[in-house]
Amino acid sequence: MISIDYKDRRPIFEQLVDKIGDLAAKGLLAPGSQLPSVRQLAMELSINPNTIQKAYTELERRGVIVSVKGRGSFVSEDTASLKNDRIRQIKDGLAELVRQALILEYPQQEFIEEAKRLFEEGGESRS
């Protein structure tokens, strides 16, 4: 369920934060469900346990997971908050794309049409 893309330029811990956050926001990781231990996930993914710990710490800071000393880490029960956090991230990313489009004087109508096409095609890029 959780995998790492070694071609992705983002650090591995960021990929983990995004992947686990997405799974939780979509309900594919049920609220209250226990995540693998740091050691277990590190072994499964063949990566350093410190990387997993860094991702779990960030996920806890964002409210995606809750860590219980001696018991492990669990997906937050507050699914509305998880979804709202993801929507905020989408809006922030969209705002950045609009800023870039304005700098490049990319026509607004073309930008909107491309966004519509991407929605219709499930986000698949033609580039």
DSSP file (Angstrom, degrees, kcal/mol; ACC not computed):
  #  RESIDUE AA STRUCTURE BP1 BP2  ACC     N-H-->O    O-->H-N    N-H-->O    O-->H-N    TCO  KAPPA ALPHA  PHI   PSI    X-CA   Y-CA   Z-CA
    1    1 A M              0   0    0      0, 0.0     2,-0.5     0, 0.0    22,-0.0   0.000 360.0 360.0 360.0 -40.3    0.0    0.0    0.0
    2    2 A I        +     0   0    0      2,-0.0     2,-0.3    21,-0.0    14,-0.1  -0.904 360.0 166.1-105.0 125.2    2.9    2.4    0.8
    3    3 A S        -     0   0    0     -2,-0.5     2,-0.4    12,-0.1    16,-0.1  -0.939  29.5-130.1-137.1 160.0    5.6    2.6   -1.8
    4    4 A I        -     0   0    0     -2,-0.3     2,-0.8    41,-0.1     8,-0.1  -0.905   9.6-146.9-112.0 136.3    8.5    4.8   -2.5
    5    5 A D    >   -     0   0    0     -2,-0.4     3,-1.3     1,-0.1    10,-0.1  -0.888   8.7-168.3-102.6 105.4    9.3    6.3   -6.0
    6    6 A Y  T 3  S+     0   0    0     -2,-0.8    -1,-0.1     1,-0.3     6,-0.0   0.587  86.0  60.4 -73.3  -8.4   13.0    6.5   -6.3
    7    7 A K  T 3  S+     0   0    0     -3,-0.0    -1,-0.3     2,-0.0     2,-0.2   0.638  82.2 101.5 -87.4 -17.0   12.7    8.7   -9.4
    8    8 A D    <   -     0   0    0     -3,-1.3     7,-0.1     1,-0.1     4,-0.0  -0.479  68.8-146.2 -68.1 134.1   10.8   11.3   -7.4
    9    9 A R  S    S+     0   0    0     -2,-0.2    -1,-0.1     2,-0.0     3,-0.1   0.640  70.0  98.7 -79.2 -13.9   13.1   14.2   -6.5
   10   10 A R  S    S-     0   0    0      1,-0.1     5,-0.1     2,-0.1    -2,-0.1  -0.419  89.1 -93.9 -72.3 149.5   11.3   14.8   -3.2
   11   11 A P     >  -     0   0    0      0, 0.0     4,-1.8     0, 0.0     3,-0.5  -0.254  34.5-114.7 -58.6 151.9   13.0   13.4   -0.1
   12   12 A I  H  > S+     0   0    0      1,-0.2     4,-2.4     2,-0.2     5,-0.2   0.878 115.0  56.4 -58.5 -41.2   11.7    9.9    1.0
   13   13 A F  H  > S+     0   0    0      1,-0.2     4,-2.4     2,-0.2    -1,-0.2   0.876 106.4  51.0 -62.9 -35.0   10.2   11.2    4.2
   14   14 A E  H  > S+     0   0    0     -3,-0.5     4,-2.6     2,-0.2    -1,-0.2   0.897 108.7  51.4 -67.4 -39.4    8.1   13.8    2.2
   15   15 A Q  H  X S+     0   0    0     -4,-1.8     4,-3.0     2,-0.2    -2,-0.2   0.917 111.0  48.5 -61.0 -42.6    6.8   11.0    0.0
   16   16 A L  H  X S+     0   0    0     -4,-2.4     4,-2.9     2,-0.2     5,-0.4   0.923 110.5  50.4 -63.4 -44.4    5.8    9.0    3.0
   17   17 A V  H  X S+     0   0    0     -4,-2.4     4,-2.2     1,-0.2    -2,-0.2   0.934 115.3  43.3 -59.1 -46.8    4.0   12.0    4.6
   18   18 A D  H  X S+     0   0    0     -4,-2.6     4,-2.7     2,-0.2    -2,-0.2   0.926 115.4  48.0 -65.4 -45.0    2.1   12.6    1.4
   19   19 A K  H  X S+     0   0    0     -4,-3.0     4,-2.5     2,-0.2    -2,-0.2   0.939 116.1  42.0 -63.7 -48.8    1.3    8.9    0.7
   20   20 A I  H  X S+     0   0    0     -4,-2.9     4,-2.3     1,-0.2    -1,-0.2   0.902 115.0  51.8 -66.6 -40.3    0.1    8.2    4.3
   21   21 A G  H  X S+     0   0    0     -4,-2.2     4,-2.6    -5,-0.4    -2,-0.2   0.910 111.1  47.8 -60.8 -42.9   -1.8   11.5    4.4
   22   22 A D  H  X S+     0   0    0     -4,-2.7     4,-2.4     2,-0.2     6,-0.3   0.934 111.4  49.7 -63.3 -46.7   -3.5   10.7    1.1
   23   23 A L  H  <>S+     0   0    0     -4,-2.5     5,-1.8     1,-0.2     6,-1.6   0.891 114.4  45.5 -60.6 -39.9   -4.5    7.2    2.2
   24   24 A A  H ><5S+     0   0    0     -4,-2.3     3,-0.9     4,-0.2    -1,-0.2   0.919 112.3  50.0 -69.7 -44.0   -5.9    8.6    5.5
   25   25 A A  H 3<5S+     0   0    0     -4,-2.6    -2,-0.2     1,-0.3    -1,-0.2   0.853 111.9  48.6 -64.7 -34.1   -7.8   11.4    3.8
   26   26 A K  T 3<5S-     0   0    0     -4,-2.4    -1,-0.3    -5,-0.2    -2,-0.2   0.543 115.1-116.8 -81.8  -7.2   -9.3    9.0    1.2
   27   27 A G  T < 5S+     0   0    0     -3,-0.9    -3,-0.2    -4,-0.4    -4,-0.1   0.548  82.9 122.1  82.9   7.1  -10.3    6.6    4.0
   28   28 A L  S   <S+     0   0    0     -5,-1.8     2,-0.6    -6,-0.3    -4,-0.2   0.736  76.9  50.2 -74.9 -22.0   -8.1    3.8    2.7
   29   29 A L  S    S-     0   0    0     -6,-1.6    -2,-0.2    -7,-0.1    -1,-0.2  -0.966 103.5-130.6-108.4 109.3   -6.4    3.9    6.1
   30   30 A A    >   -     0   0    0     -2,-0.6     3,-2.4     1,-0.1    45,-0.3  -0.259  25.9 -95.1 -64.3 142.7   -9.4    3.7    8.5
   31   31 A P  T 3  S+     0   0    0      0, 0.0    46,-0.2     0, 0.0    45,-0.2  -0.342 113.5  18.7 -55.0 133.2   -9.6    6.2   11.3
   32   32 A G  T 3  S+     0   0    0     43,-2.3    44,-0.1     1,-0.3     2,-0.1   0.302  92.0 137.4  87.1  -9.4   -8.2    4.7   14.4
   33   33 A S    <   -     0   0    0     -3,-2.4    42,-2.6    43,-0.2     2,-0.3  -0.414  56.4-114.5 -72.8 148.0   -6.3    2.0   12.5
   34   34 A Q  B     -A   74   0A   0     40,-0.2    40,-0.3    -3,-0.1    -1,-0.1  -0.634  22.4-139.9 -86.0 135.5   -2.7    1.3   13.6
   35   35 A L        -     0   0    0     38,-3.1    38,-0.4    -2,-0.3     3,-0.1  -0.521  36.0 -87.6 -83.7 158.5    0.2    2.1   11.4
   36   36 A P        -     0   0    0      0, 0.0    -1,-0.1     0, 0.0    37,-0.1  -0.305  53.8 -97.2 -59.7 152.2    3.1   -0.3   11.1
   37   37 A S     >  -     0   0    0      1,-0.1     4,-2.7    -3,-0.1     5,-0.3  -0.244  34.7-106.4 -64.7 162.8    5.8    0.3   13.7
   38   38 A V  H  > S+     0   0    0      1,-0.2     4,-2.3     2,-0.2     5,-0.2   0.934 121.8  45.7 -56.4 -48.3    8.8    2.4   12.6
   39   39 A R  H  > S+     0   0    0      2,-0.2     4,-2.4     1,-0.2    -1,-0.2   0.926 112.5  50.2 -62.1 -45.7   11.0   -0.7   12.5
   40   40 A Q  H  > S+     0   0    0      1,-0.2     4,-2.4     2,-0.2    -2,-0.2   0.932 113.8  43.7 -61.0 -47.6    8.5   -2.7   10.6
   41   41 A L  H  X S+     0   0    0     -4,-2.7     4,-2.5     1,-0.2    -1,-0.2   0.881 111.6  54.7 -67.2 -37.3    7.8   -0.1    7.9
   42   42 A A  H  X>S+     0   0    0     -4,-2.3     5,-1.9    -5,-0.3     4,-0.9   0.906 111.3  45.3 -60.9 -40.9   11.6    0.6    7.6
   43   43 A M  H  <5S+     0   0    0     -4,-2.4     3,-0.3     3,-0.2    -2,-0.2   0.917 112.4  50.7 -68.7 -42.9   12.2   -3.1    7.0
   44   44 A E  H  <5S+     0   0    0     -4,-2.4    -2,-0.2     1,-0.2    -1,-0.2   0.891 120.9  34.1 -61.0 -40.3    9.3   -3.4    4.5
   45   45 A L  H  <5S-     0   0    0     -4,-2.5    -1,-0.2    -5,-0.1    -2,-0.2   0.495 104.5-127.6 -95.0  -4.9   10.5   -0.4    2.5
   46   46 A S  T  <5 +     0   0    0     -4,-0.9     2,-0.3    -3,-0.3    -3,-0.2   0.926  65.9 125.5  56.1  48.3   14.2   -1.1    3.0
   47   47 A I  S   <S-     0   0    0     -5,-1.9    -1,-0.2    -6,-0.2    -2,-0.1  -0.886  70.1 -76.9-131.6 166.2   14.9    2.4    4.3
   48   48 A N    >>  -     0   0    0     -2,-0.3     4,-1.2     1,-0.1     3,-1.2  -0.349  33.2-133.7 -63.5 133.0   16.4    4.0    7.4
   49   49 A P  H 3> S+     0   0    0      0, 0.0     4,-2.7     0, 0.0     5,-0.2   0.810 105.7  64.3 -57.3 -29.9   14.1    3.9   10.5
   50   50 A N  H 3> S+     0   0    0      1,-0.2     4,-2.2     2,-0.2     5,-0.1   0.848  99.0  53.7 -62.8 -32.3   15.1    7.5   11.1
   51   51 A T  H <> S+     0   0    0     -3,-1.2     4,-2.0     2,-0.2    -1,-0.2   0.911 109.9  46.4 -67.0 -42.8   13.4    8.4    7.8
   52   52 A I  H  X S+     0   0    0     -4,-1.2     4,-3.0     2,-0.2     5,-0.2   0.928 112.1  51.1 -63.7 -45.3   10.2    6.7    9.0
   53   53 A Q  H  X S+     0   0    0     -4,-2.7     4,-2.5     1,-0.2    -2,-0.2   0.895 108.8  51.4 -60.2 -40.8   10.4    8.4   12.4
   54   54 A K  H  X S+     0   0    0     -4,-2.2     4,-2.0     2,-0.2    -1,-0.2   0.910 112.1  46.9 -62.9 -42.2   10.8   11.8   10.7
   55   55 A A  H  X S+     0   0    0     -4,-2.0     4,-2.7     2,-0.2    -2,-0.2   0.932 112.4  48.9 -65.1 -45.8    7.7   11.1    8.5
   56   56 A Y  H  X S+     0   0    0     -4,-3.0     4,-2.3     1,-0.2    -2,-0.2   0.893 109.8  52.5 -61.8 -39.6    5.6    9.9   11.5
   57   57 A T  H  X S+     0   0    0     -4,-2.5     4,-2.2    -5,-0.2    -1,-0.2   0.918 111.7  46.0 -62.1 -43.4    6.7   13.0   13.5
   58   58 A E  H  X S+     0   0    0     -4,-2.0     4,-2.0     2,-0.2    -2,-0.2   0.902 111.3  51.9 -67.0 -40.9    5.5   15.3   10.7
   59   59 A L  H  <>S+     0   0    0     -4,-2.7     5,-2.4     1,-0.2     6,-1.0   0.879 110.8  48.4 -62.4 -37.8    2.3   13.4   10.3
   60   60 A E  H ><5S+     0   0    0     -4,-2.3     3,-1.0     4,-0.2    -2,-0.2   0.906 108.5  53.7 -68.5 -40.6    1.6   13.7   14.0
   61   61 A R  H 3<5S+     0   0    0     -4,-2.2    -2,-0.2     1,-0.3    -1,-0.2   0.874 110.1  48.3 -59.6 -37.2    2.4   17.5   13.8
   62   62 A R  T 3<5S-     0   0    0     -4,-2.0    -1,-0.3    -5,-0.1    -2,-0.2   0.552 116.3-115.6 -81.0  -8.6   -0.2   17.8   11.0
   63   63 A G  T < 5S+     0   0    0     -3,-1.0    15,-0.2    -4,-0.5    -3,-0.2   0.621  83.5 119.1  84.2  12.9   -2.8   15.8   13.0
   64   64 A V  S   <S+     0   0    0     -5,-2.4    12,-3.0    -6,-0.2     2,-0.3   0.868  79.4  21.3 -77.7 -37.4   -2.9   12.9   10.5
   65   65 A I  E     -B   75   0A   0     -6,-1.0     2,-0.4    10,-0.3    -2,-0.2  -0.864  66.2-145.3-127.4 163.0   -1.8   10.4   13.1
   66   66 A V  E     -B   74   0A   0      8,-2.9     8,-2.9    -2,-0.3     2,-0.5  -0.999  14.7-148.7-127.1 128.7   -1.7   10.1   16.9
   67   67 A S  E     -B   73   0A   0     -2,-0.4     2,-0.5     6,-0.2     6,-0.2  -0.850   6.5-163.1-101.1 133.9    1.1    8.4   18.7
   68   68 A V  E >>  -B   72   0A   0      4,-3.4     3,-2.6    -2,-0.5     4,-2.4  -0.967  29.4-114.6-117.1 117.3    0.5    6.6   21.9
   69   69 A K  T 34 S+     0   0    0     -2,-0.5     4,-0.0     1,-0.3    -2,-0.0  -0.236  99.0   5.9 -54.5 127.6    3.6    5.8   24.0
   70   70 A G  T 34 S+     0   0    0      1,-0.1    -1,-0.3     0, 0.0    -3,-0.0   0.327 127.8  63.3  82.7  -8.3    4.1    2.0   24.2
   71   71 A R  T <4 S-     0   0    0     -3,-2.6     2,-0.3     1,-0.3    -2,-0.2   0.707  96.3-122.5-116.9 -33.8    1.2    1.3   21.8
   72   72 A G  E  <  - B   0  68A   0     -4,-2.4    -4,-3.4   -38,-0.0     2,-0.4  -0.827  37.9 -42.7 125.5-164.8    2.2    2.8   18.4
   73   73 A S  E     - B   0  67A   0    -38,-0.4   -38,-3.1    -2,-0.3     2,-0.3  -0.895  49.5-169.9-112.9 138.6    0.8    5.3   15.9
   74   74 A F  E     -AB  34  66A   0     -8,-2.9    -8,-2.9    -2,-0.4   -40,-0.2  -0.931  30.2-102.3-129.7 148.0   -2.8    5.4   14.8
   75   75 A V  E     - B   0  65A   0    -42,-2.6   -43,-2.3    -2,-0.3   -10,-0.3  -0.493  51.8-101.4 -67.3 134.8   -4.7    7.2   12.1
   76   76 A S        -     0   0    0    -12,-3.0   -43,-0.2    -2,-0.2    -1,-0.1  -0.203  15.6-139.3 -57.6 146.0   -6.5   10.2   13.5
   77   77 A E  S    S+     0   0    0    -46,-0.2     2,-1.7     1,-0.2     3,-0.2   0.642  86.8  89.0 -77.7 -16.2  -10.2    9.9   14.1
   78   78 A D     >  +     0   0    0    -15,-0.2     4,-1.5     1,-0.2     3,-0.2  -0.549  47.3 161.4 -87.1  75.6  -10.7   13.5   12.8
   79   79 A T  H  > S+     0   0    0     -2,-1.7     4,-2.4     1,-0.2    -1,-0.2   0.810  70.4  60.1 -68.2 -30.1  -11.2   12.6    9.1
   80   80 A A  H  > S+     0   0    0      1,-0.2     4,-2.6    -3,-0.2    -1,-0.2   0.914 105.2  49.5 -62.8 -41.2  -12.8   16.0    8.3
   81   81 A S  H  > S+     0   0    0      2,-0.2     4,-2.3     1,-0.2    -1,-0.2   0.892 109.4  52.1 -63.5 -40.1   -9.6   17.7    9.4
   82   82 A L  H  X S+     0   0    0     -4,-1.5     4,-1.9     2,-0.2    -2,-0.2   0.931 112.2  45.1 -61.4 -46.2   -7.5   15.4    7.3
   83   83 A K  H  X S+     0   0    0     -4,-2.4     4,-2.5     1,-0.2    -2,-0.2   0.912 112.2  51.6 -65.6 -42.5   -9.6   16.1    4.2
   84   84 A N  H  X S+     0   0    0     -4,-2.6     4,-2.4     1,-0.2    -1,-0.2   0.874 107.9  53.0 -62.2 -37.3   -9.6   19.9    4.9
   85   85 A D  H  X S+     0   0    0     -4,-2.3     4,-2.0     2,-0.2    -1,-0.2   0.919 110.1  47.5 -63.5 -43.4   -5.8   19.8    5.3
   86   86 A R  H  X S+     0   0    0     -4,-1.9     4,-2.2     2,-0.2    -2,-0.2   0.900 111.1  51.0 -64.7 -41.4   -5.5   18.1    1.8
   87   87 A I  H  X S+     0   0    0     -4,-2.5     4,-2.5     1,-0.2    -1,-0.2   0.905 108.7  52.0 -63.6 -40.5   -7.9   20.7    0.3
   88   88 A R  H  X S+     0   0    0     -4,-2.4     4,-2.5     1,-0.2    -1,-0.2   0.911 109.1  50.5 -61.1 -41.7   -5.8   23.5    1.8
   89   89 A Q  H  X S+     0   0    0     -4,-2.0     4,-2.4     2,-0.2    -2,-0.2   0.890 109.7  50.5 -63.5 -39.5   -2.7   22.0    0.2
   90   90 A I  H  X S+     0   0    0     -4,-2.2     4,-2.7     2,-0.2    -2,-0.2   0.934 111.1  48.3 -62.9 -45.6   -4.4   21.7   -3.2
   91   91 A K  H  X S+     0   0    0     -4,-2.5     4,-2.5     2,-0.2    -2,-0.2   0.895 111.2  50.5 -63.1 -40.1   -5.5   25.4   -3.0
   92   92 A D  H  X S+     0   0    0     -4,-2.5     4,-1.9     2,-0.2    -1,-0.2   0.921 112.5  47.0 -62.7 -43.4   -2.0   26.4   -2.0
   93   93 A G  H  X S+     0   0    0     -4,-2.4     4,-2.1     2,-0.2    -2,-0.2   0.894 111.8  50.4 -64.6 -40.2   -0.6   24.5   -4.9
   94   94 A L  H  X S+     0   0    0     -4,-2.7     4,-2.5     2,-0.2    -2,-0.2   0.900 107.8  53.4 -64.6 -41.0   -3.1   26.0   -7.3
   95   95 A A  H  X S+     0   0    0     -4,-2.5     4,-2.3     1,-0.2    -1,-0.2   0.898 108.8  50.0 -60.9 -39.9   -2.3   29.5   -6.1
   96   96 A E  H  X S+     0   0    0     -4,-1.9     4,-2.3     2,-0.2    -1,-0.2   0.909 109.9  50.4 -65.4 -41.9    1.4   28.8   -6.9
   97   97 A L  H  X S+     0   0    0     -4,-2.1     4,-2.6     2,-0.2    -2,-0.2   0.896 109.7  50.8 -62.5 -40.3    0.5   27.6  -10.4
   98   98 A V  H  X S+     0   0    0     -4,-2.5     4,-2.6     2,-0.2    -2,-0.2   0.920 108.9  51.6 -63.9 -43.1   -1.6   30.7  -11.0
   99   99 A R  H  X S+     0   0    0     -4,-2.3     4,-2.2     1,-0.2    -2,-0.2   0.926 111.7  47.1 -58.4 -44.3    1.3   32.9   -9.9
  100  100 A Q  H  X S+     0   0    0     -4,-2.3     4,-2.1     1,-0.2    -2,-0.2   0.904 111.0  51.3 -64.2 -41.4    3.6   31.1  -12.3
  101  101 A A  H  <>S+     0   0    0     -4,-2.6     5,-2.9     1,-0.2     4,-0.4   0.902 109.8  50.1 -62.5 -40.8    1.1   31.4  -15.1
  102  102 A L  H ><5S+     0   0    0     -4,-2.6     3,-1.0     3,-0.2    -1,-0.2   0.910 109.0  51.4 -63.8 -42.3    0.8   35.1  -14.5
  103  103 A I  H 3<5S+     0   0    0     -4,-2.2    -1,-0.2     1,-0.3    -2,-0.2   0.900 114.6  42.9 -60.6 -40.8    4.5   35.6  -14.6
  104  104 A L  T 3<5S-     0   0    0     -4,-2.1    -1,-0.3    -5,-0.1    -2,-0.2   0.429 110.6-123.9 -85.3   1.2    4.7   33.7  -17.9
  105  105 A E  T < 5 +     0   0    0     -3,-1.0    -3,-0.2    -4,-0.4    -4,-0.1   0.864  44.4 176.8  55.3  38.8    1.6   35.6  -19.2
  106  106 A Y      < -     0   0    0     -5,-2.9    -1,-0.2    -6,-0.2     5,-0.1  -0.606  39.8-102.1 -71.8 126.5   -0.1   32.3  -19.8
  107  107 A P     >  -     0   0    0      0, 0.0     4,-2.2     0, 0.0     5,-0.2  -0.247  22.3-135.9 -58.7 133.2   -3.6   33.1  -21.1
  108  108 A Q  H  > S+     0   0    0      1,-0.2     4,-2.5     2,-0.2     5,-0.2   0.892 103.1  52.2 -55.6 -45.3   -6.2   32.6  -18.4
  109  109 A Q  H  > S+     0   0    0      1,-0.2     4,-2.6     2,-0.2    -1,-0.2   0.892 109.5  49.2 -63.9 -39.4   -8.7   30.8  -20.7
  110  110 A E  H  > S+     0   0    0      2,-0.2     4,-2.5     1,-0.2    -1,-0.2   0.904 110.6  51.6 -63.6 -40.7   -6.0   28.3  -21.8
  111  111 A F  H  X S+     0   0    0     -4,-2.2     4,-2.2     2,-0.2    -2,-0.2   0.932 112.3  45.4 -60.1 -47.3   -5.1   27.7  -18.1
  112  112 A I  H  X S+     0   0    0     -4,-2.5     4,-2.4     1,-0.2    -2,-0.2   0.911 112.9  49.9 -64.7 -43.8   -8.7   27.0  -17.2
  113  113 A E  H  X S+     0   0    0     -4,-2.6     4,-2.5     1,-0.2    -1,-0.2   0.895 110.6  50.1 -63.7 -39.8   -9.3   24.8  -20.3
  114  114 A E  H  X S+     0   0    0     -4,-2.5     4,-2.4     2,-0.2    -1,-0.2   0.903 110.2  50.3 -65.1 -40.4   -6.2   22.8  -19.4
  115  115 A A  H  X S+     0   0    0     -4,-2.2     4,-2.1     2,-0.2    -2,-0.2   0.915 111.2  48.9 -63.1 -42.4   -7.4   22.4  -15.8
  116  116 A K  H  X S+     0   0    0     -4,-2.4     4,-2.5     2,-0.2    -2,-0.2   0.926 111.0  49.9 -62.1 -45.0  -10.8   21.2  -17.1
  117  117 A R  H  X S+     0   0    0     -4,-2.5     4,-2.1     1,-0.2     6,-0.2   0.918 109.5  51.2 -60.5 -43.9   -9.1   18.7  -19.4
  118  118 A L  H  <>S+     0   0    0     -4,-2.4     5,-3.9     1,-0.2     6,-0.4   0.901 110.1  49.6 -61.4 -41.3   -7.0   17.3  -16.7
  119  119 A F  H ><5S+     0   0    0     -4,-2.1     3,-1.4     3,-0.2    -1,-0.2   0.941 111.9  48.1 -61.1 -46.8  -10.0   16.8  -14.4
  120  120 A E  H 3<5S+     0   0    0     -4,-2.5    -2,-0.2     1,-0.3    -1,-0.2   0.821 113.9  46.8 -64.1 -32.0  -11.9   15.0  -17.2
  121  121 A E  T ><5S-     0   0    0     -4,-2.1     3,-0.9    -5,-0.2    -1,-0.3   0.196 119.5-105.7 -98.5  16.2   -8.9   12.8  -18.0
  122  122 A G  T < 5S-     0   0    0     -3,-1.4    -3,-0.2     1,-0.2    -2,-0.1   0.766  72.8 -56.7  70.5  25.5   -8.2   11.9  -14.3
  123  123 A G  T 3 <S+     0   0    0     -5,-3.9     2,-0.4     1,-0.3    -1,-0.2   0.542  89.4 152.6  86.8   6.6   -5.2   14.1  -14.0
  124  124 A E    <   -     0   0    0     -3,-0.9    -1,-0.3    -6,-0.4     2,-0.2  -0.588  34.5-144.4 -76.7 125.2   -3.2   12.5  -16.8
  125  125 A S        -     0   0    0     -2,-0.4    -1,-0.0     1,-0.1     0, 0.0  -0.578  10.5-152.6 -87.2 150.1   -0.7   15.0  -18.3
  126  126 A R              0   0    0     -2,-0.2    -1,-0.1     1,-0.2    -2,-0.0   0.444 360.0 360.0 -97.3  -2.3    0.1   15.0  -22.0
  127  127 A S              0   0    0      0, 0.0    -1,-0.2     0, 0.0    -2,-0.0   0.498 360.0 360.0 -74.5 360.0    3.6   16.4  -21.6
